[in-house]
Amino acid sequence: MGATRRAVAWAKDGPFGVEFAEIALYDERVSAEGVAIGSAPIPYRLDYSLETASGFVTSRLLVGTRGEGWRRTLDLRRDAAGAWSLTAGEEGDVDLPPPGGDPATLLAAVDCDLGLSPVTNLMPVLRHTPFSGGSAVELTAAWVSVPDLRVRADGQRYTFVRADDECRVIRYEATDGSFAADITLDRDGIVIDYPGIARRLSCAHA
């Protein structure tokens, strides 16, 4: 069956930033390509591509960041058996933590979560569909810090809040209590408003 294709732009909350993504939604998987411009902690450009396997489980996230005199890359993968691998690279001298991490710490994760990007919330939303009440969904994500591309395991919780014909609201919480927000989504599960992270610039379908 063909994909639903969306082209979406967001303005980032807090320090200046914008993101544009082209997203293909299939019955059991999603793919996306995007670019973001950020200003903190230093000015940077970020490019990414995302692929999932059946069940909206991450299979690959490829990310590149660059700024004045530096660049970094991250190739993060999850195989069919649930094992994660990553390859990180860096060029130039910049005051950021080193990219990459220990894939052994990601064994419980099925999702990636690209920092400050509303796109990677799609996978848990589409897989668990927390739109009709019921218990909260807890999961572990392979969280990628931006722009340094450091990777670590991150506990997350999604809870249904309310819904109408056009939008759904779910509550996102970091299980360590460090962050929480009520996220407004459209009918495809794509973020309209994510307080503290990003706001949609246009709600029109591509």
Residue pairs with C-beta under 8 A, 6 or more apart in sequence:
1 26
1 27
3 24
3 25
3 26
4 24
4 25
4 188
5 22
5 23
5 24
5 25
5 206
6 22
6 23
6 25
6 188
6 190
6 205
6 206
7 20
7 21
7 22
7 23
7 206
8 20
8 21
8 23
8 190
8 200
8 202
8 206
9 18
9 19
9 20
9 21
9 200
9 201
9 202
10 18
10 19
10 20
10 118
10 191
10 198
10 199
10 200
10 201
11 17
11 18
11 198
11 199
11 201
12 18
12 19
12 36
12 38
12 116
12 197
12 198
13 194
13 195
13 196
13 197
13 198
13 199
14 40
14 196
15 38
15 39
15 40
16 38
16 39
17 36
17 37
17 38
17 39
17 40
17 116
17 198
18 36
18 37
18 201
19 34
19 35
19 36
19 37
19 116
19 117
19 118
19 119
19 198
20 34
20 35
20 36
21 32
21 33
21 34
21 35
21 117
21 119
22 32
22 33
22 34
22 206
23 30
23 31
23 32
23 119
23 122
23 190
24 30
24 31
24 32
25 126
25 188
25 189
28 54
28 55
28 56
29 51
29 52
29 53
29 54
29 55
29 56
30 50
30 52
30 56
30 122
30 123
30 126
31 49
31 50
31 51
31 52
32 48
32 49
32 50
32 119
32 122
33 48
33 49
33 50
34 47
34 48
34 49
34 50
34 117
34 119
35 45
35 46
35 47
35 48
36 45
36 46
36 48
36 116
36 117
36 146
37 43
37 44
37 45
37 46
38 44
38 46
38 116
38 146
38 147
41 96
41 147
42 67
42 94
42 95
42 96
42 147
43 67
43 68
44 65
44 66
44 67
44 146
44 147
45 65
45 66
45 67
46 63
46 64
46 65
46 146
46 147
47 63
47 64
47 65
48 61
48 62
48 63
48 64
48 114
48 117
49 60
49 61
49 62
50 58
50 60
50 61
50 62
50 112
50 114
50 119
50 120
51 58
51 59
51 60
51 61
52 58
52 59
52 123
53 59
53 78
53 80
55 127
56 122
56 123
56 124
56 126
56 127
57 78
57 110
57 111
57 123
57 127
58 76
58 78
58 109
58 110
58 111
58 112
58 123
58 142
59 77
59 78
59 79
60 75
60 76
60 77
60 78
61 74
61 76
61 77
61 112
61 114
61 120
61 142
61 144
62 73
62 74
62 75
62 76
63 73
63 74
63 76
63 114
63 144
63 149
64 71
64 72
64 73
64 74
65 71
65 72
65 146
65 147
65 148
65 149
66 72
67 94
67 147
69 92
69 93
69 94
70 90
70 91
70 92
70 93
70 94
71 90
71 91
71 92
72 88
72 89
72 90
72 91
72 96
72 99
72 147
72 148
72 149
73 87
73 88
73 89
73 90
73 99
73 149
74 86
74 87
74 88
74 99
74 100
74 144
74 149
74 151
75 86
75 87
75 88
76 84
76 85
76 86
76 112
76 142
76 144
76 151
77 84
77 85
77 86
78 84
78 106
78 109
78 110
78 112
78 142
79 85
82 107
82 110
83 103
83 107
84 103
84 106
84 107
84 109
84 142
85 103
86 100
86 101
86 103
86 151
87 100
88 98
88 99
88 100
88 149
88 151
89 99
90 98
90 99
96 147
96 148
97 145
97 148
97 150
98 148
98 150
99 148
99 149
99 150
99 151
100 149
100 150
100 151
101 150
101 151
101 152
103 151
105 152
105 153
106 140
106 142
106 151
106 153
108 140
108 153
109 139
109 140
109 141
109 142
109 153
110 123
110 139
110 140
111 120
111 123
111 124
111 139
111 140
111 141
111 142
112 120
112 123
112 141
112 142
112 143
112 144
113 120
113 121
113 141
113 142
113 143
113 144
113 154
113 156
114 120
114 144
114 146
115 143
115 144
115 145
115 146
116 146
116 197
116 198
117 146
117 198
118 190
118 191
118 194
118 197
118 198
119 191
120 141
121 172
121 183
121 191
121 194
122 189
122 190
124 137
124 139
124 141
124 156
124 158
125 158
125 170
125 185
125 189
126 189
128 137
128 158
130 136
130 137
130 158
130 159
130 160
130 170
131 160
131 163
131 168
131 170
132 160
132 163
133 160
134 160
136 157
136 158
136 159
137 157
137 158
137 159
138 155
138 156
138 157
138 175
139 155
139 156
139 157
139 158
140 153
140 154
140 155
140 156
141 153
141 154
141 156
142 151
142 152
142 153
142 154
143 151
143 152
143 153
143 154
144 150
144 151
145 151
145 152
154 174
155 174
155 175
155 176
156 172
156 173
156 174
156 175
157 171
157 172
157 173
157 174
157 175
158 170
158 171
158 172
159 170
159 171
159 173
160 168
160 170
160 171
161 169
161 170
161 171
161 182
162 168
162 169
163 169
166 186
166 187
167 184
167 185
167 186
167 187
167 192
168 184
168 185
168 186
168 187
168 189
169 182
169 183
169 184
169 185
170 182
170 183
170 185
171 180
171 181
171 182
171 183
172 179
172 180
172 181
172 182
172 183
172 194
173 179
173 180
174 180
179 196
181 194
181 195
181 196
181 197
182 195
183 191
183 193
183 194
183 195
184 191
184 192
184 193
184 194
185 191
185 192
186 192
186 203
191 197
191 198
191 200
192 199
192 200
192 203
193 199
193 200
